[in-house]
Amino acid sequence: MEVARLSTEAGLAALEGRTEEASAGYRHALDSWAALDVPLDLALTAIDAVMLLPEGAVPGGAALQAKEILTQLGAQPLLSRLAAAEEPATAGT
């Protein structure tokens, strides 16, 4: 599926330090998942973006949208993963 490829390419760009490209790729993937009405994949893509991008580069509203979807689904393990990804990194841990 094309959208899965977009998500994967955005993740690879983030891992390679191409933050702007990754952010744009995630935004496109998130918009595409929303247009296809596939909320779980949208939430999973948002979690990846939060985990891999610096805070300022995460597409606006992605974390909140994921949180809303995962809460509706009752997906506590994924909500925990999102919350952990949103925590600022601390030195020495």
Backbone bond lengths (Angstrom), bond angles and torsions (degrees), N, CA, C in turn:
res aa  C-N    CA-C-N  psi(-1)  N-CA   C-N-CA  omega(-1)  CA-C   N-CA-C  phi
1 M - - - 1.446 - - 1.530 108.27 -
2 E 1.285 115.01 138.65 1.469 121.79 -176.48 1.534 112.60 -59.83
3 V 1.320 117.38 -40.03 1.462 119.76 -176.07 1.529 110.73 -68.88
4 A 1.316 117.05 -36.78 1.471 120.00 176.63 1.521 109.85 -61.96
5 R 1.316 117.17 -38.46 1.463 121.09 177.64 1.529 110.49 -64.98
6 L 1.328 116.86 -41.27 1.468 120.36 177.64 1.528 110.71 -59.80
7 S 1.313 116.34 -43.85 1.464 120.93 179.68 1.522 111.02 -62.48
8 T 1.326 115.50 -44.73 1.463 120.29 -179.57 1.521 110.99 -64.37
9 E 1.326 117.46 -43.91 1.462 120.74 179.28 1.529 111.17 -63.82
10 A 1.321 117.32 -37.07 1.468 120.37 177.46 1.521 109.87 -64.47
11 G 1.320 116.93 -42.35 1.462 120.62 178.11 1.519 112.11 -62.65
12 L 1.316 116.38 -42.57 1.467 119.69 178.25 1.526 110.80 -64.08
13 A 1.326 116.70 -41.40 1.467 119.99 177.83 1.529 110.06 -60.98
14 A 1.325 117.13 -41.48 1.465 120.49 178.91 1.527 110.57 -63.11
15 L 1.308 117.24 -44.67 1.464 120.99 -179.89 1.523 112.40 -64.82
16 E 1.333 116.23 -27.92 1.463 120.90 179.46 1.531 111.84 -89.58
17 G 1.326 117.38 2.87 1.457 120.37 177.15 1.515 115.24 84.31
18 R 1.305 117.70 10.81 1.467 121.64 178.58 1.532 108.20 -91.89
19 T 1.328 114.43 72.00 1.464 121.72 -169.49 1.522 113.39 -61.22
20 E 1.317 118.18 -46.76 1.467 120.35 -178.41 1.522 111.05 -62.22
21 E 1.317 116.42 -43.93 1.468 121.03 178.88 1.526 110.30 -63.68
22 A 1.324 115.92 -41.84 1.463 120.64 -179.93 1.525 110.59 -64.01
23 S 1.317 116.92 -45.11 1.456 120.97 -179.32 1.533 110.67 -60.85
24 A 1.322 116.70 -45.46 1.466 120.89 178.56 1.529 110.73 -64.00
25 G 1.325 116.55 -40.02 1.464 120.49 178.50 1.518 112.05 -64.53
26 Y 1.320 116.18 -43.02 1.463 119.32 176.92 1.521 111.05 -63.65
27 R 1.340 117.61 -42.58 1.465 120.27 178.59 1.522 110.05 -58.37
28 H 1.328 117.22 -45.05 1.463 121.23 179.94 1.528 110.02 -62.81
29 A 1.329 116.98 -45.03 1.466 120.58 -179.89 1.529 110.78 -63.22
30 L 1.327 117.37 -44.51 1.468 120.66 179.67 1.530 111.07 -61.63
31 D 1.311 116.22 -44.15 1.466 119.96 177.96 1.527 111.18 -62.57
32 S 1.331 116.00 -38.27 1.472 120.46 -179.82 1.518 111.47 -68.42
33 W 1.346 117.27 -43.13 1.467 119.77 176.95 1.525 110.01 -61.05
34 A 1.320 116.82 -40.14 1.471 120.31 179.05 1.531 110.56 -63.78
35 A 1.321 116.87 -43.34 1.465 121.09 -179.88 1.525 111.59 -64.39
36 L 1.333 115.93 -32.88 1.464 120.36 178.87 1.528 111.98 -83.49
37 D 1.327 116.72 -5.21 1.468 123.08 -178.49 1.533 111.31 58.09
38 V 1.342 114.65 52.50 1.466 122.18 178.15 1.534 107.21 -120.86
39 P 1.332 116.59 78.12 1.462 119.53 -171.43 1.528 115.17 -64.32
40 L 1.314 119.04 -35.67 1.460 118.69 -179.28 1.522 110.89 -64.81
41 D 1.321 117.70 -43.92 1.468 119.82 178.16 1.523 111.14 -65.40
42 L 1.319 117.07 -34.90 1.459 120.33 175.07 1.529 109.43 -60.83
43 A 1.321 116.76 -47.01 1.466 120.32 -179.18 1.527 111.40 -64.08
44 L 1.319 117.67 -41.65 1.467 120.74 179.34 1.528 110.99 -64.37
45 T 1.321 116.85 -38.99 1.467 120.93 177.48 1.525 110.35 -65.39
46 A 1.327 116.43 -40.17 1.462 120.04 177.99 1.522 111.13 -63.37
47 I 1.334 117.26 -40.85 1.467 120.13 176.96 1.517 110.20 -59.28
48 D 1.334 116.51 -45.45 1.470 119.93 178.15 1.525 111.02 -58.06
49 A 1.335 116.49 -44.72 1.463 120.28 -179.38 1.526 110.83 -61.29
50 V 1.324 116.83 -44.01 1.463 120.69 179.86 1.525 110.66 -64.27
51 M 1.326 116.97 -37.44 1.465 120.85 -179.37 1.529 112.55 -71.04
52 L 1.333 116.75 -35.28 1.462 120.12 -168.97 1.531 115.23 -102.03
53 L 1.315 117.60 -20.10 1.463 120.06 -176.48 1.522 111.35 -104.83
54 P 1.327 116.39 151.12 1.465 118.81 171.03 1.541 108.52 -62.32
55 E 1.315 116.00 153.43 1.466 121.29 -174.03 1.526 113.00 -50.22
56 G 1.295 118.30 -45.58 1.454 121.59 -177.30 1.512 114.75 -70.47
57 A 1.319 117.76 -13.37 1.464 121.20 -177.33 1.524 112.86 -98.76
58 V 1.335 117.25 -9.47 1.465 120.32 179.20 1.523 107.97 -68.37
59 P 1.335 117.68 129.82 1.460 119.08 179.72 1.530 111.54 -52.99
60 G 1.313 115.29 134.77 1.457 121.74 -176.53 1.519 113.43 -53.73
61 G 1.310 115.29 131.37 1.452 120.93 177.06 1.517 115.45 81.14
62 A 1.317 118.01 -4.41 1.466 120.64 -175.59 1.526 111.91 -63.14
63 A 1.315 117.14 -46.64 1.465 120.04 -177.74 1.525 110.67 -66.31
64 L 1.315 117.53 -42.26 1.460 120.90 179.88 1.526 110.70 -64.31
65 Q 1.309 116.32 -42.80 1.456 120.77 179.08 1.531 110.26 -62.49
66 A 1.331 116.83 -43.06 1.460 120.61 177.92 1.521 110.35 -62.38
67 K 1.321 116.21 -43.27 1.470 120.86 -179.67 1.528 110.64 -60.31
68 E 1.320 117.31 -42.96 1.465 121.19 179.13 1.530 111.42 -63.56
69 I 1.315 116.61 -44.83 1.461 121.22 -179.95 1.526 110.30 -63.25
70 L 1.310 116.49 -49.29 1.464 120.71 -176.54 1.527 111.57 -66.65
71 T 1.317 117.26 -33.03 1.467 120.58 175.80 1.529 110.05 -65.57
72 Q 1.328 116.74 -44.74 1.467 120.77 178.18 1.526 111.35 -60.82
73 L 1.327 116.70 -36.06 1.463 121.26 -179.78 1.523 112.66 -80.64
74 G 1.318 116.58 -13.90 1.459 120.26 -176.25 1.522 112.14 69.85
75 A 1.309 116.00 31.53 1.474 122.70 -175.73 1.528 110.09 -89.30
76 Q 1.322 116.75 70.52 1.465 121.54 -175.41 1.532 113.24 -57.96
77 P 1.337 120.03 -43.04 1.473 118.13 179.13 1.534 112.86 -60.10
78 L 1.329 116.88 -36.79 1.464 119.85 178.75 1.528 111.04 -74.63
79 L 1.320 117.41 -34.21 1.463 119.93 173.69 1.526 110.54 -62.77
80 S 1.318 116.51 -39.01 1.468 120.39 177.75 1.525 110.58 -65.24
81 R 1.313 116.45 -40.15 1.467 120.46 178.31 1.517 110.87 -63.69
82 L 1.322 116.47 -41.97 1.465 120.97 177.83 1.523 110.52 -63.70
83 A 1.322 116.65 -45.53 1.465 120.11 179.75 1.520 110.96 -60.84
84 A 1.319 117.60 -41.63 1.465 120.94 178.51 1.523 110.94 -64.41
85 A 1.321 117.26 -38.22 1.470 120.88 179.97 1.526 110.99 -68.58
86 E 1.323 116.93 -29.28 1.462 120.78 -178.43 1.527 112.33 -79.80
87 E 1.325 117.88 -17.45 1.465 120.67 -179.43 1.522 109.57 -69.96
88 P 1.320 116.82 137.37 1.470 118.42 177.80 1.521 110.24 -65.61
89 A 1.307 114.93 143.08 1.460 119.95 177.51 1.533 109.24 -66.00
90 T 1.320 116.58 138.72 1.458 120.80 178.32 1.513 109.00 -113.06
91 A 1.291 115.57 140.57 1.462 120.89 -178.17 1.521 109.77 -66.13
92 G 1.312 115.49 137.75 1.451 121.50 174.46 1.503 115.61 83.30
93 T 1.355 117.42 5.86 1.455 118.40 178.45 1.499 111.35 -121.81
